[in-house]
Amino acid sequence: MPRKNVLSVSKFPRPRCLELFCGGGGSGHGLRLGGFKSIIGVDREDHRKSYEHLPGMLFWQANVLDLSPNFIKQFDFVWASPPCQAFSSMVFKSQKEQHLEKWQSQGRHINYIPAVRKMLEDSGVPFVIENVQGAKPHLQGDLLKLCGTMFGLQVFRHRFFEFGNGAVAPSNVPPCKHRNCSVGIMSKGVRPPQIEKYENRGLSKFKSGEAPPGFRAIEKRFESHGDRVDYIYEGVTDDIRQKIKAAYDRPYVRSIKEALRVLHELTPMTEEEKKAEQDRYRKEMEKGLPKPGTKQMFPIYGRQMTRGRTEDWRDAMGMTHWDPTRDEIREAVPPAYGRFIASHVISTTLKPRPRRTSAQKHTEDPGDDKKHGDALAGAELLGEEEMRCESCEDAADAGPSGIGDAERDSL
């Protein structure tokens, strides 16, 4: 019998939460511990191995933006964590300039927040949208800010939350506790060993937008940082323009350092000078160790192991109950944030629903989402026969979470 383009979760125990852009299950873990009985995580990348680490947490690989309101209405609450690349300050302007078009063709470095908000508002289900500090101008309403120090974690990890469809931000928010917290040897404040030197040290004091001799600064804005001004630099003489072309095979330089290299004011160090730089760096790193009584914090971004081992990251984020990958940890929301918000939403927003009679269970129509079939391709969906009946025997087969093998197979 042909299958309908509908995923029914109506037999999953309540309260149910739908987690969009779920990743490896950081926030999902917290939502489960915070009181949600069933968590369905949706992501276009396959995170099933990491996500399904607790009873009641199931993963579904699909395109989030193709989900329909009828599907979302089967849940009591929605948590959405749209990708933050478009707002991250960790991406250099030269990288954006070179790769932005390619990234956006891959669905990356795009502002998904307006589309996600529209989809969730249309569903009528209470929701929260989470993102990084750079996304604040794109979030609406009274925002909630959470920090790892509020929960005793070894990360700062500031995240901002927009609430909608009846869900409201909690007022009993614990304060940040940055005092006596330090990233120590992982600090960005320690200047890494240099391999180049300034022939004229005064030239190192140029700031972005100030043009070195022989150059002019041109303002350039990137969509991913619409509120920030960046600059490129062009030569003002034919001689400078020819040197730029010879050095970089383009008519401009992307930074003041590139301009100074063209002018031979920034030159390679000798081996002895490099060794002296390594010694200087080692001594500064030793000075940067946290003092006794200071908590070691971890800046969890990038792929450099110098910022901490994977085990360190897992402990710092409070993700010790399962084995997510380093990339999944880097992109995760600490479980403590999910638990805090879940407890608040369940106690203040969600109302007890009347129990359905047996007749209602047998006649309930989950809806027909044919136009959203693309999102369901690749998932094992419930067919018409399976959807026709939700007998009490199914619940008897359920595990500790109330979700049995039949429901898991439906995903």
C-alpha positions in Angstrom: 0.0 0.0 0.0 1.4 3.5 -0.8 2.8 5.5 2.1 1.4 8.9 3.0 3.9 11.8 3.3 3.1 12.1 7.0 5.2 11.3 10.1 2.8 10.6 13.0 4.1 11.1 16.5 0.7 11.0 18.1 1.5 7.9 20.1 4.7 9.4 21.6 4.2 10.4 25.3 3.7 14.0 26.3 5.1 16.6 26.7 6.7 16.3 23.2 9.4 18.6 21.9 10.6 19.1 18.4 14.3 20.2 18.1 15.3 21.8 14.8 18.9 21.9 13.6 19.6 19.5 16.5 23.2 18.5 15.9 24.6 16.0 18.3 22.0 16.5 21.0 23.5 19.1 23.4 20.3 21.0 24.0 18.2 17.9 23.4 19.8 16.2 26.3 18.9 19.2 28.5 15.3 19.3 27.2 14.9 15.6 28.1 16.2 16.1 31.6 14.1 19.2 31.9 10.9 17.2 31.6 10.0 16.5 28.0 9.1 12.9 27.6 9.7 12.7 23.8 12.3 14.7 21.8 12.5 14.4 18.0 15.7 16.0 16.7 15.7 17.1 13.0 18.8 18.0 11.1 20.0 17.6 7.4 23.2 16.0 8.6 23.2 12.5 10.1 23.7 12.8 13.9 21.7 9.7 14.9 24.6 8.0 16.6 25.2 10.9 19.0 21.7 12.1 19.3 19.9 8.9 20.4 21.9 8.5 23.6 18.9 8.8 26.0 15.6 7.0 26.0 13.0 9.3 24.5 15.4 11.0 22.1 15.0 10.1 18.5 16.7 11.5 15.4 15.2 12.2 12.0 17.3 13.3 9.0 15.4 15.9 7.0 15.5 19.4 5.7 14.1 21.6 8.5 12.7 24.3 6.2 10.5 21.8 4.3 8.6 20.8 7.5 4.9 21.7 7.4 2.8 23.4 10.1 0.6 20.2 10.3 3.7 18.2 11.3 4.9 20.7 13.8 1.4 20.9 15.4 1.9 17.4 16.8 4.4 18.8 19.3 3.9 20.8 22.5 7.1 22.9 22.1 9.7 23.6 19.4 13.4 24.4 20.0 15.2 25.9 16.9 19.0 26.5 16.7 19.5 27.9 13.1 23.1 27.8 11.9 25.1 30.7 13.3 27.9 31.0 10.6 26.2 34.1 9.1 26.7 35.9 12.4 29.9 34.4 13.7 32.9 36.7 14.4 35.2 33.7 14.0 35.2 34.0 10.2 37.8 36.3 8.7 36.7 38.8 6.0 39.2 37.4 3.6 37.6 34.0 4.0 34.1 35.4 3.5 35.2 37.3 0.4 36.8 34.3 -1.2 34.2 31.6 -0.2 30.9 33.3 0.6 29.2 32.5 -2.7 30.3 28.9 -2.5 29.2 28.6 1.1 25.8 30.0 0.4 25.3 27.7 -2.5 25.8 24.9 0.0 23.2 26.3 2.3 25.8 27.7 4.8 26.4 31.3 6.0 22.7 32.1 5.4 20.4 33.9 7.8 17.7 31.3 8.4 16.1 33.0 11.4 13.3 34.8 9.5 12.2 31.7 7.6 12.3 29.6 10.7 10.3 32.2 12.7 7.6 32.3 10.0 7.3 28.5 9.9 7.0 28.3 13.7 4.5 31.2 13.9 2.3 29.5 11.3 2.3 26.3 13.4 0.9 28.1 16.5 3.2 25.9 18.7 5.2 27.7 21.5 8.8 28.0 20.4 12.2 29.3 21.2 14.9 30.3 18.7 18.5 30.2 19.9 21.6 31.9 18.4 24.9 33.6 19.1 25.4 37.3 20.1 26.0 38.4 16.5 22.4 37.4 15.7 20.8 39.7 18.3 19.7 42.3 15.6 17.8 39.5 13.9 16.0 38.2 17.0 12.8 39.7 18.3 11.0 40.5 21.6 12.5 40.2 25.1 15.6 38.1 24.7 17.0 35.7 27.2 20.7 35.6 27.6 22.4 32.5 29.1 26.0 32.0 30.0 27.9 28.8 31.1 29.0 30.5 34.3 25.4 30.6 35.5 25.4 26.8 35.6 29.0 26.2 36.8 30.3 25.2 33.4 33.8 25.8 32.1 32.6 27.8 29.1 31.2 31.3 28.8 29.2 30.4 25.7 26.8 33.3 25.6 23.6 32.4 23.8 20.4 34.5 23.1 16.9 33.2 23.0 13.7 34.5 21.3 10.4 33.2 22.6 7.1 33.0 20.6 3.6 31.7 20.3 2.8 32.1 24.0 6.2 31.1 25.4 7.9 33.8 27.4 11.4 34.3 28.7 11.9 33.4 32.4 12.4 36.3 34.8 14.4 34.2 37.4 17.6 34.2 35.4 20.8 33.6 37.4 23.5 36.2 36.9 26.8 35.6 35.0 29.7 34.7 37.2 32.7 35.7 35.2 34.8 36.7 38.2 37.7 34.3 38.9 37.2 32.6 35.5 40.0 32.6 33.0 40.8 30.8 29.7 44.4 31.0 30.9 46.7 29.3 28.4 43.9 29.1 25.9 43.6 32.9 25.9 43.5 34.8 22.6 45.3 37.6 24.4 48.7 35.8 24.1 50.2 36.9 20.8 51.3 33.7 18.9 54.9 33.4 17.7 55.5 35.7 14.8 57.3 34.8 11.6 57.5 38.3 10.1 58.8 41.6 11.4 58.0 45.3 10.8 60.9 47.2 9.3 59.3 50.3 10.8 57.5 49.5 14.0 55.3 52.5 13.7 53.5 51.0 10.7 52.1 48.2 13.0 49.8 50.8 14.5 47.7 51.3 11.5 44.0 50.5 12.2 41.4 49.1 9.8 40.4 51.8 7.4 43.6 53.7 7.7 45.5 53.4 4.4 49.3 52.8 4.4 51.4 55.1 2.1 50.6 54.5 -1.5 47.2 52.9 -0.8 43.6 54.0 -0.4 41.0 52.3 1.7 37.7 51.2 0.2 34.7 50.4 2.4 33.2 46.9 1.8 30.2 45.3 3.7 29.5 41.6 3.8 26.0 40.3 4.2 27.0 38.0 7.1 28.1 41.1 9.1 25.8 43.8 7.8 26.3 46.1 10.8 30.1 46.0 10.4 32.4 47.9 8.0 35.3 46.1 6.4 37.9 47.5 4.0 40.0 46.5 1.1 43.0 48.5 -0.1 44.0 49.6 -3.7 47.2 51.1 -4.9 47.2 54.8 -5.9 50.1 54.5 -8.4 50.8 52.3 -11.3 53.9 50.9 -9.5 51.9 49.9 -6.4 49.2 48.4 -8.5 51.7 46.3 -10.5 53.3 45.1 -7.2 49.8 44.1 -5.9 49.1 42.1 -9.0 52.4 40.4 -8.9 52.1 39.4 -5.3 48.4 38.4 -5.0 47.1 38.2 -8.6 44.3 40.6 -7.9 43.9 44.4 -8.1 43.7 45.0 -4.3 44.9 43.7 -0.9 42.6 42.4 1.8 44.5 43.7 4.8 47.0 46.3 6.1 49.5 43.5 6.5 49.2 42.5 2.8 49.8 46.2 1.9 52.9 46.3 4.1 54.3 43.2 2.5 53.9 44.8 -0.9 55.8 47.8 0.4 58.5 45.4 1.9 57.8 46.9 5.3 56.7 43.5 6.7 59.5 41.0 6.0 60.3 37.3 7.0 62.2 36.8 10.2 65.5 35.0 10.4 65.7 31.6 12.1 67.3 33.2 15.2 64.5 35.8 15.4 61.9 33.0 15.1 63.5 31.1 18.0 63.4 34.2 20.1 59.7 34.6 19.3 59.1 31.0 20.4 60.8 31.6 23.7 58.8 34.8 24.2 55.5 32.9 23.5 56.4 30.1 25.9 57.1 32.5 28.7 53.8 34.5 28.1 51.8 31.2 28.0 53.3 30.2 31.4 52.3 33.6 32.8 48.8 33.0 31.5 48.1 30.0 33.6 45.1 30.5 35.9 46.0 31.4 39.4 45.0 29.2 42.3 41.3 29.6 43.0 40.6 30.6 39.4 38.5 28.3 37.2 39.9 27.2 33.9 37.6 28.1 31.0 37.7 26.8 27.5 37.1 28.8 24.3 35.3 26.1 22.2 35.6 27.1 18.6 37.8 26.2 15.7 39.7 22.9 15.3 43.0 23.7 17.0 43.9 21.2 19.8 45.7 24.0 21.6 42.3 25.2 22.8 41.8 21.9 24.7 41.4 18.2 24.1 38.1 16.8 23.1 37.6 15.3 26.6 38.3 18.8 28.0 35.6 20.3 25.8 33.1 17.6 26.7 33.7 18.1 30.4 33.6 21.9 30.1 30.2 21.8 28.2 28.6 19.3 30.6 28.3 16.7 27.8 29.9 13.8 29.6 26.9 11.4 29.4 27.6 10.4 25.8 30.3 10.6 23.2 29.7 13.4 20.7 32.4 14.3 18.1 34.6 17.3 18.5 32.6 19.1 15.7 29.3 18.3 17.4 30.7 19.7 20.7 31.9 22.9 19.0 28.4 23.5 17.5 26.4 22.4 20.6 24.3 24.3 23.1 25.2 23.2 26.7 22.6 20.8 28.0 22.2 23.0 31.1 20.6 25.7 28.9 18.0 23.2 27.5 17.2 21.9 30.9 16.7 25.4 32.3 14.4 26.5 29.5 12.5 23.2 29.4 11.7 23.4 33.1 10.5 26.9 32.7 8.3 26.2 29.6 6.7 23.1 31.1 5.8 24.9 34.3 4.6 28.2 32.8 3.5 27.7 29.2 2.3 24.1 28.6 -1.2 23.2 29.8 -2.3 19.7 30.6 -4.2 18.2 27.6 -7.3 16.1 28.1 -6.8 12.4 27.6 -8.1 11.1 24.3 -10.7 8.4 24.2 -10.1 5.1 22.3 -12.5 6.3 19.6 -10.6 9.5 19.2 -7.3 7.6 18.8 -8.7 5.5 16.1 -10.2 8.4 14.1 -7.5 11.0 14.5 -6.2 12.3 11.2 -2.6 13.5 11.4 -3.1 15.6 8.2 -1.9 15.3 4.7 1.4 17.1 3.9 1.9 16.0 0.3 3.5 19.3 -0.8 6.2 18.7 1.8 7.1 15.3 0.6 10.7 16.3 -0.2 11.5 16.8 3.4 10.4 13.3 4.2 12.3 11.5 1.5 14.9 9.2 3.0 13.0 8.7 6.2 11.0 5.6 7.0 7.5 7.0 7.4 4.3 5.5 8.7 2.0 4.1 6.0 -1.8 4.3 6.0 -2.1 1.0 7.7 0.2 1.9 10.6 -1.5 5.2 11.0 -5.0 3.8 11.1 -4.7 2.3 14.6 -3.0 3.3 17.8 -3.8 0.4 20.0 -2.9 0.2 23.7 -0.7 -2.8 23.0 1.9 -0.5 21.4 2.4 1.4 24.7 3.0 -1.9 26.4 6.1 -2.5 24.3 7.5 0.9 25.2 10.8 1.3 27.0 11.6 3.6 29.9 10.7 6.7 27.8 7.4 5.4 26.6 8.7 5.1 23.1 8.8 1.5 21.8 10.5 -0.2 18.9 7.5 0.3 16.6 7.8 4.1 16.9 11.5 4.1 16.5 11.2 2.1 13.3 8.7 4.7 12.0 11.5 7.2 12.0 
